[in-house]
Amino acid sequence: MQPEPAASPHDRSNVSLAERAYRIRRHALRMGEVQGQGYIAQALGIADVLAVSYFHAMTYRPNDPEWEGRDRFLLSIGHYAIALYAALIEAGIVPEDELETYGGDDSRLPMSGMAAYTPGMEITGGSLGHGLGLAVGFALGLKRKNSKAFVYNLFSDGELDEGSTWEAAMSAGSYGLDNLIGIVDVNGMQADGPSTGVLNFEPLAPKFEAFNWFVQRVDGNDLDAVVKAFDAARSYEGRKPRIVICDTRMGKGVPFLEERERNHFLRVEADEWTKALDVLEQGYRSTEGRA
Amino acid sequence: MRRSKYERPAHLGQASDGPRLKTSAMIASLAAEGQRTVAAPFGHALAKLAEERPEIVGLSADLSKYTDLHIFAKAHPDRFYQMGMAEQLLISAAAGMAREGFMPFATTYAVFAARRAYDFICLAIAEENLNVKIACALPGLTTGYGPSHQATEDVAIFRGMPNLTIIDPCDAHEIEQVVPAMAAHQGPVYLRLLRGNVPLILDEYGYTFELGKAKTIRDGNDVLIISSGLMTMRALEAAQKLADDRVDVAVLHVPTIKPLDEATILREVAKGGRLVVVAENHTVIGGLGEAVAGLLLRSGTIPPGFRQIGLPDEFLDAGALPTLHDRYGISTDAVARRIREWL
């Protein structure tokens, strides 16, 4: 079958990226409410980056998630599954009513992301430090097939601790994988505390530059900045892998969660989910006119 | 104070008492002097198979020359990927290429795959049942370089991994057949690779490899040796020695350790009256021996005697391979000697 001319998904709709990001956050909160838990602070923090990925940058077919011509989105961070499910729901790859099953028995949406469970989930994450190496393999494979598709790999600042991430970073630079776009979510918080206190990975941009990557660092909650960075990453003409380091704010969009004592696994009380959804909506509506 | 494993040799500075065996080269051949061998059977078989199967690619972690993959790389240079001395990356990248429809053959040493890359083989490959073939040189005790290179527990490590097929071939004749069979199998495979000048034995027995099948190489009434890998060669040699003493030894070769050919093993053991000896180039913990023992016990098929020939639960010495094989009981003489003792 001849692939249709690839249309950037954001051309398919007049829905703004801000609304996409808002809706991704809302889907995530609703899943958190179903399960009474979830890595919701990370999901709220990365929602803008996912909105830009799925509604500005990437090419895919919602009704055919294995379409050969698709850009591959590899979620290395298994516990961010709640965020990716929200994006997949918003993208129409996973039906919205399925969020009711999040984390339940026999659900296609388990707590940690796995390839065998969910349409649109390319890899099994969770054992951290796997994503970038897999991305190297995807990128080499796509090049062998003369594919024009990009491989996006979202990984976390915590995964910068893993040696395997740097094996892959060196390899991608060495092979000049210009079809690979890494996205690092620097939210500054790991299981045992602030990221740079757990193991200091800064200065980060010069590290990737030294590994022969095209590097950009942006505020990952500034939609315009993320759009510009993704555009630059895709159109950069050098024979280098590209990385967009995104500094994000955990809990973004729900101020009382943003301000809560920062923690890797944010505790949300049973009665707070509805409140969070209300606050999120109020916040979104109040800025809508100014977007 | 930490003590050295050995005392300073007493003979130093005294007159020589003759030549001593030196540590075998890292890639020493297992062949005895004068034995027929084939050079790099894995590399040649893979290069040939790749002519028919364009989806095959080869990856190595700076050990292509030591895993015979350089033969493939030379024949198909655009299909060979040098991943550097980075085993976690080797496995992850192989998984990624498999997701894109290729059939990667990834090579390194068995110690590095089993010990360093385990998590990546488990989650990136086995959990998704991806079509990656992992071929690893220096299985068990096949180098004199000591525990850093001796994969004495690789089978124990890998047997618990769901979806993974484990193959322990005996010789060059078998390896040539194993390579296309690995490719024909859909799913991950771990191959205990014999490389370099590999002994040639099984052609004389009219043997053919079938994935998942154990085969009787030699029949006999007194002892049933159940063996895999190079220990089948040792078992056949020991059987000949024992025949001189009128001990009649059967050899059942089990190259596929997982999934185990339970039906054939049970049928052979159930023939009855024979001492069962399981021989493997691996620690006695967690390998073929314990797999067979568990099978027999579960099925209530109890032979008159059950013994294991394998490596001890120790970090093994460095030195010359013939010395070490004798020291740890997996040389032909040691196998024959112990079976005589057990009868």
Interface residues (C-beta under 8 A of the other chain):
Chain A: M114 A115 A116 E122 I123 T124 G126 S127 G129 H130 L132 G133 L134 A135 V136 G137 F138 A139 L140 G141 L142 R144 K145 G163 S164 E167 A168 M170 S171 S174
Chain B: V57 Y81 M83 G84 A86 Q88 L89 I91 S92 A93 A94 A95 G96 M97 A98 R99 E100 G101 F102 P104 D119 F120 L123 A124 E127 E128
